[in-house]
Amino acid sequence: LADNNRIIGLNMISPMGGNMISGTGIDSFLIQNINQNVGAAVTGPGAGIFLQNASGIGEINNFVFNNPAPVAPGGIVIRNVGAPVLDLAITNANIIGGMSGIELRANNSDINAMLDNVQNSGSGFGLQLRSTNNGNLDAMVANSSFTGATNHSVRVLANTGGAVQLTGNNLDLSGAGQDGLNGDINNGL
C-alpha cells in the first residue's frame, strides 16, 4: 500500500507468516470490499491488514477476515510512531480470530478513529487501543461487538503520558476469557 492508494473489491488469501495488505509511511488510503473468507482451507494462515505510520485520512470499509487461530498481529492493526495525525474510519467489518481483531497504537502520534458496525469474535483481544509517549488516541465505537476473546474484549492501555479516550454506543463485549473492558493506565490519561 502506498500514498493515496485505493484497494477495492478483492478476494485475498493471507500468506503464511505475512499480511494480506501492508504498508509503511502511508498518507491517506481507502481499503474497501476485501474478503479473506473465500472458503475452508484456502483463506490462508496469515494476518489481515497491517499498517505502520499511516497518516491523513484512512478508510477501511466492508472487510472480512476469518482466521480462527490467534495469529499475530491480527485482523486490522495500525501502529504509528511519531507519525502525523491519522483520521481513521473502520466500518462494516467482520473479523474472526487474529491476535487482535483490531489494534490501534499511537506512540508519540495522534489517531482519531471511528468504528461502526464492527463484528469481532474469537480473537486473542477483540479491540486494543494503546497510546504512549504523549500520543493521543480518540476512538468512537458504535453498533459493534467484540465477543469471545480469549483475553479482554476491549483493552485500553495508556502510559508514559499517552492518552486514550474511548466512547462507545450499542456495544457487545460478552464472553471474554478475562474482562469485557480492561484499562491499564500507568502515568497516562
KOLVO-604859 format. One record per atom (N, C-alpha, C): residue number from 1; x negated, y, z. Coordinates in Angstrom, 2 decimals, m for minus. Example, Ala and Ser with C-alpha at 12.3 -4.5 7.8 and 13.67 -1.06 7.14 Angstrom:
% KOLVO-604859
> resi; u; v; w
> 1; m13.19; m5.69; 7.80
> 1; m12.30; m4.50; 7.80
> 1; m13.20; m3.30; 7.80
> 2; m12.85; m2.25; 7.08
> 2; m13.67; m1.06; 7.14
> 2; m12.90; 0.03; 7.87
% end
This chain:
% KOLVO-604859
> resi; u; v; w
> 1; m0.85; m1.18; 0.00
> 1; 0.00; 0.00; 0.00
> 1; m0.89; 1.24; 0.00
> 2; m0.52; 2.24; m0.78
> 2; m1.29; 3.48; m0.87
> 2; m0.35; 4.67; m0.70
> 3; m0.91; 5.88; m0.72
> 3; m0.12; 7.10; m0.54
> 3; 1.07; 7.15; m1.50
> 4; 2.21; 7.55; m0.95
> 4; 3.43; 7.77; m1.72
> 4; 3.88; 6.56; m2.54
> 5; 3.52; 5.36; m2.10
> 5; 3.95; 4.13; m2.79
> 5; 5.38; 3.80; m2.46
> 6; 6.03; 3.13; m3.42
> 6; 7.38; 2.59; m3.23
> 6; 7.31; 1.12; m3.60
> 7; 7.67; 0.26; m2.66
> 7; 7.75; m1.18; m2.92
> 7; 9.21; m1.54; m2.74
> 8; 9.86; m1.97; m3.84
> 8; 11.30; m2.17; m3.81
> 8; 11.66; m3.49; m4.49
> 9; 12.50; m4.29; m3.80
> 9; 13.14; m5.43; m4.41
> 9; 12.25; m6.62; m4.71
> 10; 11.63; m7.19; m3.68
> 10; 10.76; m8.35; m3.89
> 10; 11.09; m9.48; m2.91
> 11; 10.97; m10.72; m3.40
> 11; 10.88; m11.89; m2.53
> 11; 9.40; m12.16; m2.38
> 12; 8.93; m12.23; m1.14
> 12; 7.49; m12.37; m0.90
> 12; 7.21; m13.54; 0.04
> 13; 6.03; m14.09; m0.09
> 13; 5.56; m15.15; 0.81
> 13; 4.43; m14.56; 1.64
> 14; 4.51; m14.75; 2.97
> 14; 3.44; m14.24; 3.82
> 14; 2.29; m15.25; 3.85
> 15; 1.07; m14.82; 3.49
> 15; m0.06; m15.74; 3.37
> 15; m0.62; m16.19; 4.72
> 16; m1.20; m17.35; 4.75
> 16; m1.85; m17.88; 5.95
> 16; m2.90; m16.87; 6.44
> 17; m2.77; m16.44; 7.68
> 17; m3.73; m15.51; 8.27
> 17; m3.68; m14.11; 7.70
> 18; m2.66; m13.80; 6.90
> 18; m2.59; m12.48; 6.29
> 18; m1.23; m11.84; 6.50
> 19; m0.98; m10.77; 5.77
> 19; 0.25; m9.99; 5.87
> 19; 0.92; m9.89; 4.50
> 20; 2.24; m9.79; 4.49
> 20; 2.97; m9.59; 3.24
> 20; 2.60; m8.25; 2.60
> 21; 2.62; m7.21; 3.42
> 21; 2.31; m5.85; 2.96
> 21; 1.39; m5.22; 3.99
> 22; 0.30; m4.62; 3.54
> 22; m0.61; m3.96; 4.48
> 22; m1.21; m2.72; 3.84
> 23; m1.71; m1.83; 4.68
> 23; m2.35; m0.63; 4.19
> 23; m2.95; 0.18; 5.32
> 24; m3.93; 1.01; 4.99
> 24; m4.62; 1.83; 5.98
> 24; m4.71; 3.26; 5.45
> 25; m4.43; 4.23; 6.33
> 25; m4.56; 5.64; 5.98
> 25; m3.55; 6.10; 4.95
> 26; m2.34; 5.60; 5.03
> 26; m1.29; 5.88; 4.04
> 26; m0.52; 7.14; 4.41
> 27; m0.27; 8.00; 3.43
> 27; 0.57; 9.19; 3.62
> 27; 1.87; 8.99; 2.85
> 28; 2.94; 8.72; 3.57
> 28; 4.31; 8.57; 3.06
> 28; 4.48; 7.30; 2.22
> 29; 5.58; 6.58; 2.51
> 29; 5.84; 5.31; 1.82
> 29; 7.32; 4.95; 1.93
> 30; 7.76; 4.10; 1.00
> 30; 9.10; 3.52; 1.02
> 30; 8.95; 2.03; 0.76
> 31; 9.44; 1.22; 1.70
> 31; 9.46; m0.24; 1.55
> 31; 10.92; m0.64; 1.69
> 32; 11.47; m1.22; 0.62
> 32; 12.92; m1.46; 0.60
> 32; 13.25; m2.77; m0.10
> 33; 14.26; m3.46; 0.44
> 33; 14.76; m4.71; m0.15
> 33; 13.65; m5.75; m0.32
> 34; 12.96; m6.04; 0.79
> 34; 11.90; m7.04; 0.81
> 34; 12.40; m8.25; 1.59
> 35; 12.31; m9.41; 0.98
> 35; 12.84; m10.64; 1.57
> 35; 11.73; m11.67; 1.67
> 36; 11.41; m12.09; 2.90
> 36; 10.42; m13.13; 3.11
> 36; 11.10; m14.46; 3.38
> 37; 12.39; m14.47; 3.61
> 37; 13.13; m15.69; 3.93
> 37; 13.67; m16.30; 2.62
> 38; 12.75; m16.85; 1.82
> 38; 13.13; m17.34; 0.50
> 38; 13.34; m18.85; 0.45
> 39; 13.34; m19.50; 1.59
> 39; 13.60; m20.94; 1.62
> 39; 12.67; m21.66; 2.57
> 40; 13.12; m22.76; 3.10
> 40; 12.32; m23.53; 4.06
> 40; 11.00; m23.95; 3.41
> 41; 9.94; m23.85; 4.18
> 41; 8.59; m24.29; 3.82
> 41; 7.93; m23.43; 2.73
> 42; 8.58; m22.37; 2.26
> 42; 7.93; m21.53; 1.26
> 42; 7.81; m20.07; 1.72
> 43; 8.24; m19.78; 2.93
> 43; 8.19; m18.40; 3.40
> 43; 6.79; m17.98; 3.80
> 44; 5.95; m18.92; 4.09
> 44; 4.57; m18.62; 4.44
> 44; 4.37; m18.46; 5.93
> 45; 3.19; m18.79; 6.39
> 45; 2.89; m18.78; 7.82
> 45; 2.35; m17.47; 8.34
> 46; 2.20; m16.47; 7.52
> 46; 1.57; m15.21; 7.94
> 46; 2.54; m14.20; 8.50
> 47; 2.05; m12.98; 8.61
> 47; 2.81; m11.89; 9.21
> 47; 3.49; m11.05; 8.13
> 48; 4.26; m10.04; 8.57
> 48; 5.05; m9.20; 7.68
> 48; 4.33; m7.95; 7.21
> 49; 4.79; m6.80; 7.70
> 49; 4.23; m5.50; 7.31
> 49; 3.26; m5.05; 8.38
> 50; 2.03; m4.72; 7.99
> 50; 1.01; m4.25; 8.94
> 50; 0.35; m3.00; 8.37
> 51; 0.59; m1.85; 9.01
> 51; 0.04; m0.58; 8.56
> 51; m0.79; 0.04; 9.67
> 52; m1.90; 0.65; 9.28
> 52; m2.77; 1.37; 10.22
> 52; m2.91; 2.81; 9.75
> 53; m2.77; 3.73; 10.69
> 53; m2.93; 5.16; 10.44
> 53; m2.03; 5.66; 9.30
> 54; m0.76; 5.29; 9.39
> 54; 0.24; 5.78; 8.44
> 54; 0.74; 7.14; 8.92
> 55; 1.01; 8.03; 7.98
> 55; 1.47; 9.37; 8.34
> 55; 2.51; 9.84; 7.32
> 56; 3.02; 11.05; 7.53
> 56; 4.01; 11.60; 6.63
> 56; 5.38; 11.01; 6.91
> 57; 6.12; 10.68; 5.87
> 57; 7.46; 10.12; 6.01
> 57; 7.41; 8.66; 5.55
> 58; 7.82; 7.76; 6.45
> 58; 7.83; 6.34; 6.12
> 58; 9.21; 5.76; 6.30
> 59; 9.64; 4.94; 5.33
> 59; 10.95; 4.31; 5.42
> 59; 10.82; 2.83; 5.09
> 60; 11.37; 2.01; 5.99
> 60; 11.47; 0.57; 5.76
> 60; 12.95; 0.23; 5.87
> 61; 13.53; m0.25; 4.77
> 61; 14.97; m0.49; 4.72
> 61; 15.24; m1.85; 4.07
> 62; 16.17; m2.61; 4.66
> 62; 16.53; m3.94; 4.15
> 62; 15.33; m4.86; 4.07
> 63; 14.74; m5.14; 5.23
> 63; 13.57; m6.02; 5.34
> 63; 13.98; m7.29; 6.06
> 64; 13.67; m8.46; 5.47
> 64; 13.99; m9.74; 6.08
> 64; 12.70; m10.52; 6.27
> 65; 12.45; m10.94; 7.53
> 65; 11.26; m11.70; 7.89
> 65; 11.70; m12.89; 8.74
> 66; 11.30; m14.09; 8.33
> 66; 11.69; m15.29; 9.07
> 66; 10.51; m16.22; 9.21
> 67; 9.79; m16.07; 10.29
> 67; 8.71; m16.99; 10.63
> 67; 8.84; m17.27; 12.12
> 68; 9.54; m18.35; 12.49
> 68; 9.82; m18.62; 13.90
> 68; 8.60; m18.73; 14.80
> 69; 7.42; m18.95; 14.22
> 69; 6.21; m19.01; 15.06
> 69; 5.82; m17.60; 15.50
> 70; 5.29; m17.47; 16.71
> 70; 4.87; m16.14; 17.17
> 70; 3.52; m15.73; 16.58
> 71; 3.46; m15.57; 15.26
> 71; 2.21; m15.23; 14.59
> 71; 1.87; m13.76; 14.80
> 72; 0.59; m13.49; 14.88
> 72; 0.13; m12.12; 15.03
> 72; m0.04; m11.51; 13.65
> 73; 0.14; m10.22; 13.47
> 73; 0.62; m9.32; 14.50
> 73; 2.14; m9.31; 14.65
> 74; 2.91; m9.68; 13.62
> 74; 4.36; m9.72; 13.79
> 74; 5.11; m9.35; 12.52
> 75; 6.40; m9.00; 12.71
> 75; 7.27; m8.66; 11.59
> 75; 6.92; m7.32; 10.98
> 76; 7.02; m6.24; 11.77
> 76; 6.64; m4.89; 11.35
> 76; 5.73; m4.32; 12.42
> 77; 4.49; m3.99; 12.05
> 77; 3.51; m3.47; 13.01
> 77; 2.86; m2.23; 12.41
> 78; 2.91; m1.12; 13.15
> 78; 2.25; 0.12; 12.75
> 78; 1.39; 0.58; 13.92
> 79; 0.10; 0.69; 13.67
> 79; m0.87; 1.10; 14.70
> 79; m1.63; 2.32; 14.20
> 80; m1.41; 3.44; 14.87
> 80; m2.07; 4.70; 14.50
> 80; m3.07; 5.12; 15.56
> 81; m4.27; 5.50; 15.11
> 81; m5.32; 6.02; 15.99
> 81; m5.81; 7.33; 15.38
> 82; m5.52; 8.45; 16.04
> 82; m5.98; 9.75; 15.56
> 82; m5.40; 10.14; 14.20
> 83; m4.24; 9.61; 13.85
> 83; m3.62; 9.90; 12.55
> 83; m2.68; 11.10; 12.66
> 84; m2.41; 11.77; 11.53
> 84; m1.39; 12.82; 11.53
> 84; m0.02; 12.22; 11.88
> 85; 0.97; 13.08; 12.07
> 85; 2.31; 12.67; 12.51
> 85; 2.96; 11.72; 11.49
> 86; 3.63; 10.69; 12.01
> 86; 4.43; 9.79; 11.19
> 86; 5.88; 9.92; 11.61
> 87; 6.76; 10.25; 10.66
> 87; 8.20; 10.23; 10.86
> 87; 8.70; 8.96; 10.17
> 88; 9.20; 8.01; 10.97
> 88; 9.48; 6.67; 10.51
> 88; 10.94; 6.30; 10.70
> 89; 11.53; 5.66; 9.68
> 89; 12.88; 5.11; 9.80
> 89; 12.81; 3.63; 9.42
> 90; 13.31; 2.78; 10.32
> 90; 13.44; 1.35; 10.05
> 90; 14.92; 1.02; 10.17
> 91; 15.53; 0.62; 9.05
> 91; 16.96; 0.36; 9.03
> 91; 17.25; m0.98; 8.37
> 92; 18.32; m1.61; 8.84
> 92; 18.82; m2.85; 8.24
> 92; 17.72; m3.91; 8.11
> 93; 17.09; m4.22; 9.23
> 93; 16.03; m5.23; 9.25
> 93; 16.50; m6.46; 10.01
> 94; 16.13; m7.61; 9.51
> 94; 16.44; m8.88; 10.17
> 94; 15.12; m9.62; 10.34
> 95; 14.63; m9.69; 11.58
> 95; 13.31; m10.23; 11.85
> 95; 13.43; m11.39; 12.83
> 96; 12.95; m12.56; 12.40
> 96; 12.92; m13.74; 13.26
> 96; 11.46; m14.11; 13.46
> 97; 11.03; m14.19; 14.72
> 97; 9.68; m14.63; 15.03
> 97; 8.66; m13.52; 14.99
> 98; 7.41; m13.92; 14.93
> 98; 6.29; m12.99; 14.98
> 98; 5.88; m12.71; 16.42
> 99; 4.61; m12.36; 16.61
> 99; 4.14; m12.00; 17.95
> 99; 4.98; m10.86; 18.51
> 100; 5.26; m9.87; 17.66
> 100; 6.21; m8.80; 17.97
> 100; 7.16; m8.69; 16.79
> 101; 8.45; m8.54; 17.08
> 101; 9.37; m8.26; 15.98
> 101; 8.97; m6.94; 15.34
> 102; 8.88; m5.90; 16.17
> 102; 8.39; m4.58; 15.75
> 102; 7.44; m4.07; 16.82
> 103; 6.29; m3.58; 16.38
> 103; 5.32; m2.96; 17.29
> 103; 4.91; m1.62; 16.72
> 104; 5.03; m0.56; 17.53
> 104; 4.58; 0.77; 17.15
> 104; 3.57; 1.25; 18.18
> 105; 2.39; 1.69; 17.73
> 105; 1.34; 2.19; 18.63
> 105; 0.90; 3.58; 18.19
> 106; 0.86; 4.49; 19.15
> 106; 0.38; 5.85; 18.90
> 106; m0.77; 6.15; 19.84
> 107; m1.99; 6.00; 19.36
> 107; m3.20; 6.28; 20.14
> 107; m3.75; 7.61; 19.63
> 108; m3.62; 8.66; 20.46
> 108; m4.02; 10.00; 20.05
> 108; m3.33; 10.39; 18.74
> 109; m2.09; 9.95; 18.59
> 109; m1.27; 10.21; 17.39
> 109; 0.17; 10.42; 17.83
> 110; 0.98; 10.94; 16.92
> 110; 2.40; 11.11; 17.19
> 110; 3.21; 10.28; 16.19
> 111; 4.18; 9.52; 16.72
> 111; 5.12; 8.78; 15.89
> 111; 6.53; 9.12; 16.35
> 112; 7.36; 9.55; 15.41
> 112; 8.78; 9.78; 15.65
> 112; 9.53; 8.70; 14.88
> 113; 10.18; 7.80; 15.61
> 113; 10.79; 6.64; 14.96
> 113; 12.28; 6.58; 15.21
> 114; 13.01; 6.18; 14.17
> 114; 14.44; 5.91; 14.27
> 114; 14.65; 4.49; 13.77
> 115; 15.20; 3.64; 14.64
> 115; 15.51; 2.26; 14.27
> 115; 17.02; 2.09; 14.36
> 116; 17.63; 1.61; 13.28
> 116; 19.07; 1.42; 13.25
> 116; 19.39; 0.10; 12.55
> 117; 20.25; m0.67; 13.19
> 117; 20.67; m1.98; 12.67
> 117; 19.47; m2.90; 12.46
> 118; 18.65; m3.02; 13.51
> 118; 17.54; m3.97; 13.51
> 118; 17.98; m5.17; 14.33
> 119; 17.94; m6.34; 13.71
> 119; 18.31; m7.58; 14.39
> 119; 17.06; m8.43; 14.51
> 120; 16.64; m8.69; 15.75
> 120; 15.42; m9.46; 16.00
> 120; 15.72; m10.58; 16.97
> 121; 15.14; m11.75; 16.72
> 121; 15.26; m12.86; 17.67
> 121; 14.02; m13.74; 17.58
> 122; 13.72; m14.39; 18.71
> 122; 12.67; m15.39; 18.75
> 122; 11.25; m14.91; 18.60
> 123; 10.99; m13.64; 18.87
> 123; 9.62; m13.12; 18.80
> 123; 8.96; m13.24; 20.16
> 124; 7.63; m13.08; 20.19
> 124; 6.95; m13.00; 21.47
> 124; 7.46; m11.81; 22.27
> 125; 7.47; m10.64; 21.65
> 125; 8.08; m9.40; 22.15
> 125; 9.03; m8.91; 21.07
> 126; 10.24; m8.52; 21.42
> 126; 11.17; m8.01; 20.42
> 126; 10.70; m6.69; 19.84
> 127; 10.50; m5.70; 20.71
> 127; 10.07; m4.35; 20.32
> 127; 9.01; m3.90; 21.30
> 128; 7.84; m3.53; 20.79
> 128; 6.78; m2.97; 21.63
> 128; 6.52; m1.54; 21.21
> 129; 6.55; m0.63; 22.19
> 129; 6.26; 0.79; 21.97
> 129; 5.09; 1.15; 22.88
> 130; 3.98; 1.58; 22.29
> 130; 2.78; 1.85; 23.08
> 130; 2.19; 3.20; 22.69
> 131; 1.87; 4.01; 23.70
> 131; 1.24; 5.30; 23.46
> 131; 0.09; 5.48; 24.44
> 132; m1.07; 5.86; 23.91
> 132; m2.25; 6.05; 24.74
> 132; m3.02; 7.29; 24.29
> 133; m3.92; 7.74; 25.15
> 133; m4.85; 8.84; 24.83
> 133; m4.15; 10.06; 24.24
> 134; m3.18; 10.56; 25.00
> 134; m2.43; 11.77; 24.64
> 134; m1.58; 11.61; 23.38
> 135; m1.28; 10.40; 23.02
> 135; m0.36; 10.16; 21.91
> 135; 1.07; 10.34; 22.38
> 136; 1.98; 10.55; 21.44
> 136; 3.40; 10.68; 21.73
> 136; 4.18; 9.76; 20.81
> 137; 5.06; 8.97; 21.38
> 137; 5.90; 8.08; 20.59
> 137; 7.34; 8.31; 21.04
> 138; 8.14; 8.86; 20.13
> 138; 9.57; 9.07; 20.39
> 138; 10.33; 8.08; 19.53
> 139; 11.13; 7.23; 20.19
> 139; 11.89; 6.22; 19.46
> 139; 13.36; 6.29; 19.82
> 140; 14.19; 6.39; 18.79
> 140; 15.63; 6.31; 18.96
> 140; 16.07; 5.00; 18.32
> 141; 16.69; 4.12; 19.13
> 141; 17.07; 2.80; 18.66
> 141; 18.57; 2.65; 18.83
> 142; 19.27; 2.30; 17.75
> 142; 20.73; 2.19; 17.80
> 142; 21.21; 0.95; 17.05
> 143; 22.35; 0.43; 17.51
> 143; 23.04; m0.67; 16.84
> 143; 22.11; m1.83; 16.52
> 144; 21.29; m2.21; 17.50
> 144; 20.24; m3.20; 17.27
> 144; 20.22; m4.25; 18.37
> 145; 19.61; m5.39; 18.05
> 145; 19.44; m6.44; 19.06
> 145; 18.03; m6.98; 19.00
> 146; 17.47; m7.20; 20.19
> 146; 16.17; m7.82; 20.36
> 146; 16.40; m8.93; 21.38
> 147; 16.67; m10.13; 20.89
> 147; 17.12; m11.21; 21.76
> 147; 16.18; m12.41; 21.67
> 148; 16.20; m13.20; 22.75
> 148; 15.47; m14.45; 22.78
> 148; 13.96; m14.32; 22.71
> 149; 13.41; m13.19; 23.12
> 149; 11.96; m13.02; 23.13
> 149; 11.34; m13.94; 24.17
> 150; 10.19; m14.50; 23.87
> 150; 9.53; m15.35; 24.86
> 150; 8.96; m14.51; 26.01
> 151; 8.67; m13.24; 25.78
> 151; 8.21; m12.33; 26.83
> 151; 9.30; m11.31; 27.14
> 152; 9.12; m10.04; 26.75
> 152; 10.10; m8.99; 27.01
> 152; 10.85; m8.65; 25.71
> 153; 12.14; m8.35; 25.83
> 153; 12.89; m7.90; 24.65
> 153; 12.35; m6.57; 24.16
> 154; 12.19; m5.61; 25.08
> 154; 11.59; m4.31; 24.76
> 154; 10.52; m4.02; 25.80
> 155; 9.32; m3.71; 25.31
> 155; 8.20; m3.40; 26.21
> 155; 7.69; m2.00; 25.88
> 156; 7.64; m1.14; 26.90
> 156; 7.16; 0.23; 26.75
> 156; 5.88; 0.35; 27.56
> 157; 4.80; 0.76; 26.89
> 157; 3.51; 0.96; 27.55
> 157; 3.04; 2.38; 27.30
> 158; 2.73; 3.10; 28.37
> 158; 2.19; 4.46; 28.25
> 158; 1.07; 4.59; 29.27
> 159; m0.15; 4.85; 28.78
> 159; m1.25; 5.06; 29.72
> 159; m2.27; 6.03; 29.14
> 160; m3.22; 6.41; 29.95
> 160; m4.25; 7.40; 29.64
> 160; m3.67; 8.63; 28.94
> 161; m2.59; 9.17; 29.53
> 161; m2.00; 10.41; 29.04
> 161; m1.03; 10.24; 27.89
> 162; m0.75; 9.03; 27.49
> 162; 0.22; 8.79; 26.41
> 162; 1.64; 8.94; 26.92
> 163; 2.56; 9.25; 26.02
> 163; 3.96; 9.42; 26.40
> 163; 4.86; 8.66; 25.43
> 164; 5.83; 7.94; 25.99
> 164; 6.83; 7.25; 25.19
> 164; 8.20; 7.71; 25.65
> 165; 9.03; 8.13; 24.71
> 165; 10.42; 8.45; 25.00
> 165; 11.29; 7.51; 24.19
> 166; 12.07; 6.70; 24.88
> 166; 12.94; 5.73; 24.24
> 166; 14.39; 6.10; 24.52
> 167; 15.17; 6.24; 23.47
> 167; 16.60; 6.48; 23.58
> 167; 17.31; 5.34; 22.88
> 168; 18.26; 4.72; 23.58
> 168; 18.95; 3.58; 23.00
> 168; 20.46; 3.73; 23.04
> 169; 21.13; 3.15; 22.04
> 169; 22.58; 3.19; 21.97
> 169; 23.05; 1.90; 21.31
> 170; 23.93; 1.16; 21.99
> 170; 24.50; m0.07; 21.48
> 170; 23.42; m1.11; 21.19
> 171; 22.72; m1.53; 22.26
> 171; 21.61; m2.48; 22.15
> 171; 21.93; m3.79; 22.87
> 172; 21.43; m4.89; 22.34
> 172; 21.50; m6.20; 22.98
> 172; 20.06; m6.65; 23.25
> 173; 19.71; m6.76; 24.53
> 173; 18.36; m7.16; 24.92
> 173; 18.39; m8.46; 25.70
> 174; 19.32; m9.33; 25.38
> 174; 19.56; m10.53; 26.18
> 174; 18.60; m11.68; 25.83
> 175; 18.52; m12.63; 26.76
> 175; 17.84; m13.89; 26.53
> 175; 16.32; m13.85; 26.55
> 176; 15.73; m12.81; 27.10
> 176; 14.27; m12.72; 27.14
> 176; 13.70; m13.69; 28.17
> 177; 12.52; m14.19; 27.90
> 177; 11.83; m15.06; 28.84
> 177; 11.44; m14.32; 30.10
> 178; 11.22; m12.99; 30.00
> 178; 10.89; m12.18; 31.16
> 178; 11.95; m11.09; 31.33
> 179; 11.66; m9.86; 30.93
> 179; 12.59; m8.75; 31.15
> 179; 13.25; m8.32; 29.84
> 180; 14.48; m7.82; 29.96
> 180; 15.12; m7.20; 28.81
> 180; 14.40; m5.91; 28.44
> 181; 14.11; m5.08; 29.44
> 181; 13.36; m3.83; 29.25
> 181; 12.25; m3.79; 30.27
> 182; 11.01; m3.65; 29.81
> 182; 9.85; m3.64; 30.69
> 182; 9.06; m2.37; 30.44
> 183; 8.73; m1.66; 31.51
> 183; 7.91; m0.45; 31.42
> 183; 6.60; m0.65; 32.15
> 184; 5.51; m0.33; 31.50
> 184; 4.18; m0.42; 32.08
> 184; 3.52; 0.95; 31.88
> 185; 3.56; 1.74; 32.95
> 185; 3.07; 3.12; 32.84
> 185; 1.95; 3.32; 33.85
> 186; 0.77; 3.64; 33.33
> 186; m0.42; 3.86; 34.17
> 186; m1.09; 5.14; 33.68
> 187; m0.88; 6.21; 34.42
> 187; m1.41; 7.52; 34.06
> 187; m0.86; 7.98; 32.70
> 188; 0.39; 7.63; 32.45
> 188; 1.08; 8.08; 31.24
> 188; 2.42; 8.68; 31.61
> 189; 3.25; 8.95; 30.63
> 189; 4.55; 9.55; 30.87
> 189; 5.65; 8.67; 30.31
% end
